Amino acid sequence: MKDLIPLFGVIMPFLMIISIIVIPAWFKSKERREMQATLRAAIEKGQPVPTEMIDAMTRNVKVAPTALSDIRTGVIWIAVGLGVCLFGFMIGFEDADAFHPMLALGGIPIIIGVAYVVLSFFNPNKAKQP
């Protein structure tokens, strides 16, 4: 039994990822497939398609990101990076060797955020509001 504990320690994070991401996506695609089959059968029989069904199918369609959404995403990434840097600064009081690695780790989301903000200026959908 004690030999299984390390095995579960390695397998459980992957099972958690699968249960959190993959399984809900699979159920959503299954539901969408069933709705499309129902719609296809109604069209083949000559029935009018209810507008509620069309609204339900187009409700979760992703739209192209606008400049405003890019700026929002960039600001969130920058804030996360600054939070990690601040955390590293606070840890630096206890362990001076922890400051620079945390600063480097916080720099990654800051660079991603700056990239989003810069790319928002080149977004072709910048005239549209969400």
QUIWO-V825185 format. One line per field, one symbol per residue. ss: DSSP state (a for helix, b for strand, c for the rest). psi: psi as a letter, one per 30 degrees, with the letter a starting at -180 (. if undefined). burial: # if it has 9 or more other ideal C-beta (glycine too) atoms within 8 Angstrom, else .. A space follows every 10 residues. Layout:
# QUIWO-V825185
ss = ???
psi = ???
burial = ???
This chain:
# QUIWO-V825185
ss = caaaaaaaaa aaaaaaaaaa aaaaaaaaaa aaaaaaaaaa aaaacccccc aaaaaaaacc ccccccaaaa aaaaaaaaaa aaaaaaaaaa accccccaaa aaaaaaaaaa aaaaaaaaaa cccccccccc
psi = efffeeeeee eeeeeeeefe eeeeeeeeee eeeeeeeeee eeeefgkkkk feeeeefgeg kklkkleeee eeeeeeeeee eeeeeeeeee ffeejfffee eeeeeffefe eeeeeeeeff fgkfgffkk.
burial = .......... ......##.. ..#....... .#..##.##. .##.....#. ..##..#... .....##### #.######## #########. ##.....##. ###.###### #######.## ..#.##....
